[in-house]
Structure formats: C-alpha cells, structure tokens
Amino acid sequence: MFTGIVEEMGTVAHIVGDQDQANQLTVNCHTVLEGTRTGDSIAVNGTCLTVTALTNHSFTVGLSPETLRRTNLGLLKVGDPVNLERALAFGGRMGGHYVQGHVDGIGEIVAIVPEGDSKRVTIRPSARLLPYIVEKGYIAVDGVSLTVAEMGRDTFTVALVAYTQSAVIMGHQQVGALVNIEVDIIAKYVERLVEAYRREAH
C-alpha cells in the first residue's frame, strides 16, 4: 500500500530485455534506498514492484509481461526520470490517499494550461476507466495522489501547484505523454457490491 506522495524522482539507469519478456529495470536514486531490503516494494511511476537487487545508489526490479501491458514502464528509456515511493510503513503518516500500486490503465496528456504558478493538466484515459473517475475524487497519476478538478466528456483535469511540478515527472511532461492511472479502489468495491446486489435481486 502507498500514499501517492512521491518521495523522489529517480533516473532509469539500465533496462534488460524487451516488451515480449519479463524485463529488469534498474533505477538510480537516493532517498528510497534508506531502509530498503531485497523483497521490499517500491512504486515506480505508481506501479508496485519488488526489489530484486540493491546497490548503494540503485535498485533493480523485474517487469512482467502483464506489467508491461498495463503500464507505461515499457516505454522508458535510459536517462528517463521516474516517480518513486516506498510502501507505507505501519503507523506512518497518510498524506495522500490509499494507492495500491496496481495500475488500471494508461492515459494520454491532451492539454496543459498554465494558471498562475499552477498548471491544469487534462488527461484522456481509456473509456473503461471513466466511470470510476469523479469530480473532486481521488486519482493516482504515475503514482501521484491528485484530486480530480474537472470532468470532461472523455477526459479529466488535475491541478499541479508549483511544488508538485518540481517534485514529480508530470511537471516536466508535454502534451502526448502517456501516464499510468490508478482509480480510487472505493469505486471498484462499490461496483462489485452493486453487481452482487443486482444478481441477488434477480
């Protein structure tokens, strides 16, 4: 479990394999290495991954074919920045919202509009995710806990304050970039409960 509060931006150092097989990804970083051991979970662009190897300045994770199908991690290149967060420690502060690190799909940034020192970023997710996204609800974009500021017909918009722009990769992305999306798990639970109720009612 994660909070969606990015601890640092790391840099892709090494990639092994291709999109047709389980890859290995090595990320250079500093903060998230503190207290981390092999077998621990780190969210990379919002994707929960298991640490398989560590050095004093990097960690390595495996990428399964399913992970590559569901996320934007297969598009990464050496030198790309990535959002990083360690799993929530028991008793730790909850600054964002409950993020599982289970990416539901990919969205495309379709507009970036400056608004004072903030930016309004509009994203078009896959159509199947739209029913789970509501205005003023939670959304995780590349692992960042954000509030949906506005809903469009097939898009949603989030606002990035100046600090967030400097602390996460979205602050540096351009229109056309593909981002990982995880919808609020509460919406998925509600859907399952309603489906079960409907089945019983019939």
N, C-alpha and C positions, 0 to 999 in steps of 0.2 A: 504494500500500500504506500502511496505517495501523497504529497500535498499539492503538487503543481507549482511549488515555489522553487524555481531554478537556483541551484547553488553556485554554479559557474558554467561558463562556456568552455568546452574543451575543443581540441583540434584533432581531426582524423589523421592518424599517423601511418596506418598500414591497413590494407584490405587484402584478404586472401580469398580466391575463388571467384565465382560469377553467380549470376542470378538463378542458375539451374541447380545449384547445390548449396548445402549449408556452408556459409562463409564464416570467416573470422574477421573481426573488426577490432583494431587497436586504437585507443584514444589517448592522447597526451592531455594531462590535467594536473591539478594540484589538490584542491580542496576536498574533492570526493574520495581521494585516496586515504584520507585520515580515518583510521579505524576500520577500513575495509579489508576483508579477507576473501580468498577464493571461495566461491559458493554464494557470496552475498549478491544482492540485487541492486543494480543501478539503472535508472531510467535514462535512456539516450533518445533525445527528441520525443520523450513521452512513452517510449517503448521499454517495458520491463525486461531486462536482460541479465543473465547470470554471469558473474565474473569468473573466468576460467584461468586467468594468469594475471600477475601483478609485477610491476617494477616500481622503482622509486618515483617515476614520473609518468606512468601509464597503466592502463588496464586493458585486458583483452576479453571479448565476449564472442559467443557463437551466434550466427544468424541462420535460423532455419528457413527452408523454402516458404513456410507459412508466414513467417515474419516478413520476408521479402515481398510476398504477395500483398500483404495488408498495409505496409508502411512505406515511407519514403526512404528507408535506410539503404535500399538497393541502388539509389541514385547518388549516394555520397561518393565523393572523390577525396583523395589525399589532400589535406590542407583545409577542408571544409570545417566550419565551426559547428558544434552540436551543443544542445542544451543538456545539462547533466543534473541529476538529483539522486541522492542516496535514499533507500527505503526509509520510511518513517520509523523512528525508534519509539518503543513503548514509553509513554509518558512525555513524548516530545510535543512541542508547540504545533498547533494546527493552524497554519497561516492561510491556506488556500481552501481547497475542498478535497474530498476523498477521490483520489485518482488511482485507478488500478494499474495503470501502465499497460492496459490491453487495448491497443489502438483499434478503433472500429472501422476506420477507412481514411481515405486521403481526400483533401480538399484543395482547391486552387485559389490563390490570392487573385482577385479580379479588380480590386481598386484600393489605392492608398491615398487618403486625403488628409493633409496637414490641418490641424485645428489648434491654433495657438502653439504651445510647445508639445502638444499631443499629436497622435496620428489615429485616424479612424481607418481600420483595415477591414475590407469586405472580402469574404471567403465564400466560394461556391462548393459545398460538399456534395457527395453523391446523393441522389434523390432518396435513397433508402434511409439516410440519416436525418433528413429534415424533420420528420415527425417527433424526434427526440429532442429537438432544439427549440427553446422558447425564449422570448424576450425577457431579460433580467435573470435568466437561468445561468447555471454554470456550464462551462465548456473548457476542455483542455486542448490547446493547440500546440503541437510539438512539445507537449508536456507542461505547458504554462497554463496555470489556472486563471481563467478570464471570465468576465461577465458579458453575456450577450447584450449589446447595447441596442440593437435593432434587428428586426427580421425583414427580409425581402421575400419575393415570391419563391426564389430558389437560392437565396443567399442569407448569410448572417453577417453582422458587423460587430467588431470589438474595438475598444479604445485602448491605446497604449500611451501611458503617461511617459514623461521624459526619462524617468529612472528605468522603467521597464524596457524602453527602446535600447538603452545601453547595456542591459543585463541579459537579454535573450536574443536569439538569432533573428526573430521576426522583425526586430527593429532595423535590421540591415537588408532584409529581403525586398525583392522587387515584384511587381505585378507578373503573374505567370508562375511564381514559385509554388511548389506542391508541399503541403503541410499535413502532418499527422493529426487526426481528430479522434478524441475520445469523448463521447457524450456522457452526461451525468448518469450514473448507474441507477439512480432512483427511477428515472424514466423507463428503463428497461425492466425493472422489477414491477412497476405499475402495469406495464403492458402484459407481462406474464400473468399477473393476478387477474386482470380483466379478461384475458383469454380463457383462463381456467373457470372464471365465473360464468362466462358465456356458454362454455361447454356444459357445465352443470345445469344451466338454465334451460338448455335444450334436451 
